[in-house]
Amino acid sequence: MDVWQEEAPVNSPAALIDHIKSESVAGGRPRPAQKGQSYVVLLVVLKEKLFGTGSGNLTELERSINAQAALGYRLHTITTSASGSKGLGGGDRIQATLVFERLGIS
C-alpha cells in the first residue's frame, strides 16, 4: 500500500471528523501514480449552484486537471454520473471520474 492509501487510525471523535473530511476531498487531490504505474484516477464531485443551473465549482475541476498536468500527466478519459441530493439546499451532484496518463511513456 502506498502513502496515498494508508489508513490513519480513527480512535477519537476528532480523528473521525478529520477522516471524513479527508475522504470527501481525497478523490480530487492531485497525486503521482504508484511506482511502476502509468495512470492515476481522480474523482471530483461537482455541486449544482444553489440558484440557477450549472455547476457552481467548475474551477475545482479545472484546478484538479491543471494540478495533475503540472505533475506530468494528461487527461486521458473523463466520465460523469449524476447523483441527486435531498439534503438542505438540495442541489444535485455530478461525479466526474478523471483518468490521467503519465506523459513520456516509452
Secondary structure as UniProt FT lines:
FT   TURN            3..5
FT   HELIX           13..26
FT   TURN            27..28
FT   TURN            35..36
FT   STRAND          39..48
FT   HELIX           58..70
FT   TURN            71..72
FT   STRAND          73..83
FT   TURN            88..89
FT   STRAND          93..102
//
